[in-house]
């Protein structure tokens, strides 16, 4: 199931603090990791991260 993979990516990104690190840990490119998170956000109907060009923080 795609959403389970998206949850795995989300969890690793939160734990490691970046999309690049989380994706790398799961052997995904940053683009694929970002896509998985966006898919999960769309599925849940909420933003999971506050993004800027220099930082990423999880929402509450």
Secondary structure, DSSP 4 states (H G I P E B T S, - for coil): -HHHHHHHHHHHHHHHSSHHHHHHHTT--HHHHHHHHHHHHHHHTS--EEE-SS-EEE--
